[in-house]
Amino acid sequence: MEDNWQLVYSSPYIYQVEMVQAVLIDFEIKSVVINKQDSSYHFGEVELYVEQDNVLRARQIINREGL
Protein backbone atom coordinates (compact mmCIF):
# COMPACT_ATOMS: atom_id res chain seq x y z
CA MET A 1 0.00 0.00 0.00
CA GLU A 2 1.24 3.47 -0.76
CA ASP A 3 2.67 5.67 2.00
CA ASN A 4 -0.16 8.19 1.89
CA TRP A 5 -2.75 5.81 3.43
CA GLN A 6 -3.15 5.59 7.20
CA LEU A 7 -4.99 3.21 9.53
CA VAL A 8 -8.05 4.80 11.17
CA TYR A 9 -10.04 1.78 12.40
CA SER A 10 -9.60 -1.95 13.01
CA SER A 11 -11.73 -4.75 14.36
CA PRO A 12 -11.76 -8.55 14.42
CA TYR A 13 -15.23 -8.35 12.82
CA ILE A 14 -15.42 -7.48 9.14
CA TYR A 15 -19.01 -6.26 9.41
CA GLN A 16 -17.96 -3.54 11.88
CA VAL A 17 -15.24 -2.30 9.54
CA GLU A 18 -17.68 -2.30 6.62
CA MET A 19 -20.19 -0.26 8.66
CA VAL A 20 -17.52 2.35 9.42
CA GLN A 21 -16.51 2.37 5.76
CA ALA A 22 -20.15 2.97 4.74
CA VAL A 23 -20.36 5.98 7.08
CA LEU A 24 -17.14 7.40 5.66
CA ILE A 25 -18.49 6.94 2.13
CA ASP A 26 -21.53 9.00 3.16
CA PHE A 27 -19.08 11.78 4.05
CA GLU A 28 -17.27 11.28 0.70
CA ILE A 29 -14.10 9.89 2.26
CA LYS A 30 -12.40 7.16 0.22
CA SER A 31 -11.24 4.17 2.22
CA VAL A 32 -9.69 0.75 1.75
CA VAL A 33 -10.36 -2.39 3.78
CA ILE A 34 -7.43 -4.74 4.38
CA ASN A 35 -8.42 -8.14 5.75
CA LYS A 36 -5.50 -9.55 7.73
CA GLN A 37 -7.46 -12.43 9.18
CA ASP A 38 -6.34 -16.02 8.80
CA SER A 39 -8.49 -17.54 6.07
CA SER A 40 -9.04 -20.84 7.87
CA TYR A 41 -9.66 -19.80 11.46
CA HIS A 42 -10.76 -16.17 11.07
CA PHE A 43 -8.56 -14.71 13.80
CA GLY A 44 -6.73 -11.44 13.34
CA GLU A 45 -7.77 -7.92 12.42
CA VAL A 46 -9.60 -6.27 9.57
CA GLU A 47 -8.20 -2.77 9.02
CA LEU A 48 -9.64 0.38 7.44
CA TYR A 49 -7.31 2.91 5.82
CA VAL A 50 -7.95 6.41 4.50
CA GLU A 51 -5.75 8.82 2.60
CA GLN A 52 -3.50 10.87 4.86
CA ASP A 53 -5.33 14.11 4.00
CA ASN A 54 -8.56 12.67 5.47
CA VAL A 55 -7.23 11.00 8.63
CA LEU A 56 -8.27 13.69 11.12
CA ARG A 57 -11.70 14.14 9.57
CA ALA A 58 -12.30 10.37 9.43
CA ARG A 59 -11.32 9.90 13.08
CA GLN A 60 -13.61 12.76 14.12
CA ILE A 61 -16.52 11.18 12.24
CA ILE A 62 -15.81 7.74 13.74
CA ASN A 63 -15.70 9.20 17.27
CA ARG A 64 -18.75 11.43 16.76
CA GLU A 65 -20.84 8.58 15.36
CA GLY A 66 -19.80 6.28 18.20
CA LEU A 67 -18.42 3.63 15.89
C-alpha positions in Angstrom: 0.0 0.0 0.0 1.2 3.5 -0.8 2.7 5.7 2.0 -0.2 8.2 1.9 -2.8 5.8 3.4 -3.2 5.6 7.2 -5.0 3.2 9.5 -8.0 4.8 11.2 -10.0 1.8 12.4 -9.6 -2.0 13.0 -11.7 -4.8 14.4 -11.8 -8.5 14.4 -15.2 -8.4 12.8 -15.4 -7.5 9.1 -19.0 -6.3 9.4 -18.0 -3.5 11.9 -15.2 -2.3 9.5 -17.7 -2.3 6.6 -20.2 -0.3 8.7 -17.5 2.4 9.4 -16.5 2.4 5.8 -20.2 3.0 4.7 -20.4 6.0 7.1 -17.1 7.4 5.7 -18.5 6.9 2.1 -21.5 9.0 3.2 -19.1 11.8 4.0 -17.3 11.3 0.7 -14.1 9.9 2.3 -12.4 7.2 0.2 -11.2 4.2 2.2 -9.7 0.7 1.7 -10.4 -2.4 3.8 -7.4 -4.7 4.4 -8.4 -8.1 5.7 -5.5 -9.5 7.7 -7.5 -12.4 9.2 -6.3 -16.0 8.8 -8.5 -17.5 6.1 -9.0 -20.8 7.9 -9.7 -19.8 11.5 -10.8 -16.2 11.1 -8.6 -14.7 13.8 -6.7 -11.4 13.3 -7.8 -7.9 12.4 -9.6 -6.3 9.6 -8.2 -2.8 9.0 -9.6 0.4 7.4 -7.3 2.9 5.8 -8.0 6.4 4.5 -5.8 8.8 2.6 -3.5 10.9 4.9 -5.3 14.1 4.0 -8.6 12.7 5.5 -7.2 11.0 8.6 -8.3 13.7 11.1 -11.7 14.1 9.6 -12.3 10.4 9.4 -11.3 9.9 13.1 -13.6 12.8 14.1 -16.5 11.2 12.2 -15.8 7.7 13.7 -15.7 9.2 17.3 -18.7 11.4 16.8 -20.8 8.6 15.4 -19.8 6.3 18.2 -18.4 3.6 15.9 
